[in-house]
Amino acid sequence: MNRLVSFLWILAVSTLLVWITRIYNLLNDNEISSGERIWSVLVACIFLLAAAAVVKVLMGSWRDRNILNSRLVPAFCIWTVTFWIVRSVGILIAEHDAGFKIVHACIAIVFILLALVVNRLKTIVSNI
């Protein structure tokens, strides 16, 4: 259970950091359209709300029981994996610099692996 909680903290906090940074960058980028900015902020807000909900579960007084019974954790993991797979394909086929593609591919790999580890640990712990 301790490993699950540790990895869940890492996933939630890193998600918060990445998407807060994304919103900051969006608000300071004058080269994107309003529609693209709105869509990107909406996606970032979904990630922020989900990560904040996970942090709330982690900080609650019934943390262990809530993590085991919560469908939030697998939903957060599925959303994370799905988003990063779809977004990675979009980034790789779009016309971006090689550095941009490499950085975002690395971010995607890290988040996908973290989400898969968290989901697997939750499954193992829930079946004990």
C-alpha positions as CSV (number, residue, x, y, z in Angstrom):
1,M,0.0,0.0,0.0
2,N,2.9,2.4,0.8
3,R,4.3,2.0,-2.8
4,L,0.9,2.8,-4.2
5,V,0.5,5.9,-2.1
6,S,4.0,7.0,-3.0
7,F,3.5,6.6,-6.8
8,L,0.1,8.2,-6.6
9,W,1.6,11.2,-4.9
10,I,4.3,11.4,-7.6
11,L,1.7,11.1,-10.4
12,A,-0.7,13.7,-8.8
13,V,2.0,16.3,-7.9
14,S,3.8,16.0,-11.3
15,T,0.5,16.3,-13.1
16,L,-0.2,19.5,-11.1
17,L,3.2,20.9,-11.9
18,V,3.0,20.1,-15.7
19,W,-0.5,21.5,-16.2
20,I,0.0,24.6,-14.1
21,T,3.1,25.3,-16.2
22,R,1.0,24.6,-19.4
23,I,-1.6,27.1,-18.4
24,Y,1.1,29.7,-17.6
25,N,2.6,29.1,-21.0
26,L,-0.8,29.4,-22.7
27,L,-1.6,32.7,-21.1
28,N,1.8,34.1,-22.3
29,D,1.7,32.7,-25.8
30,N,0.5,35.3,-28.3
31,E,1.0,33.0,-31.3
32,I,-2.0,30.6,-30.7
33,S,-5.6,31.3,-31.6
34,S,-8.2,31.9,-29.0
35,G,-10.0,28.6,-29.8
36,E,-6.8,26.6,-29.4
37,R,-6.1,28.5,-26.1
38,I,-9.6,27.8,-24.7
39,W,-9.4,24.1,-25.7
40,S,-5.9,23.7,-24.2
41,V,-6.9,25.5,-20.9
42,L,-10.0,23.2,-20.7
43,V,-7.8,20.1,-21.0
44,A,-5.4,21.5,-18.5
45,C,-8.3,22.2,-16.0
46,I,-9.5,18.6,-16.4
47,F,-6.1,17.4,-15.4
48,L,-5.8,19.9,-12.6
49,L,-9.2,18.9,-11.1
50,A,-8.5,15.2,-11.4
51,A,-5.1,15.6,-9.7
52,A,-6.6,17.8,-7.0
53,A,-9.2,15.2,-6.3
54,V,-6.5,12.5,-6.0
55,V,-4.6,14.8,-3.6
56,K,-7.7,15.2,-1.6
57,V,-8.2,11.4,-1.3
58,L,-4.5,11.1,-0.4
59,M,-4.8,13.7,2.4
60,G,-8.1,12.4,3.8
61,S,-8.4,10.7,7.1
62,W,-9.6,7.5,5.6
63,R,-6.9,7.6,2.9
64,D,-6.2,3.8,2.6
65,R,-9.8,2.8,2.5
66,N,-10.7,5.6,0.1
67,I,-7.9,4.7,-2.3
68,L,-8.9,1.0,-2.3
69,N,-12.6,1.8,-2.9
70,S,-12.2,4.8,-5.2
71,R,-12.8,4.6,-8.9
72,L,-11.1,7.9,-9.2
73,V,-7.6,6.4,-9.2
74,P,-8.1,4.0,-12.2
75,A,-10.1,6.7,-14.0
76,F,-7.3,9.2,-13.5
77,C,-4.8,6.6,-14.8
78,I,-6.9,5.8,-17.8
79,W,-7.4,9.4,-18.7
80,T,-3.7,10.1,-18.3
81,V,-2.6,7.2,-20.5
82,T,-5.3,7.9,-23.2
83,F,-4.5,11.6,-23.4
84,W,-0.8,11.2,-23.6
85,I,-1.0,8.5,-26.3
86,V,-3.4,10.5,-28.4
87,R,-1.4,13.8,-27.8
88,S,1.9,12.1,-28.6
89,V,0.7,10.8,-31.9
90,G,-0.5,14.4,-32.7
91,I,2.8,15.9,-31.7
92,L,4.9,13.4,-33.6
93,I,3.0,13.8,-36.9
94,A,2.7,17.6,-36.6
95,E,5.3,20.0,-37.8
96,H,7.3,20.7,-34.7
97,D,11.0,21.0,-34.0
98,A,12.8,17.8,-33.2
99,G,13.5,19.0,-29.7
100,F,9.8,19.7,-29.0
101,K,8.9,16.2,-30.2
102,I,11.6,14.6,-28.1
103,V,10.7,16.5,-24.9
104,H,7.0,15.8,-25.3
105,A,7.6,12.1,-26.1
106,C,9.7,11.8,-22.9
107,I,7.0,13.5,-20.8
108,A,4.4,11.2,-22.4
109,I,6.4,8.1,-21.6
110,V,7.0,9.1,-18.0
111,F,3.3,9.9,-17.4
112,I,2.1,6.7,-19.2
113,L,4.5,4.6,-17.2
114,L,3.6,6.3,-13.9
115,A,-0.1,5.9,-14.6
116,L,0.3,2.2,-15.5
117,V,2.4,1.5,-12.4
118,V,-0.2,3.3,-10.2
119,N,-3.1,1.4,-11.8
120,R,-1.3,-2.0,-11.5
121,L,-0.4,-1.3,-7.8
122,K,-4.0,-0.4,-7.0
123,T,-5.2,-3.6,-8.7
124,I,-2.7,-5.7,-6.7
125,V,-3.5,-4.0,-3.4
126,S,-7.2,-4.2,-3.9
127,N,-7.1,-7.9,-4.6
128,I,-5.3,-8.7,-1.3
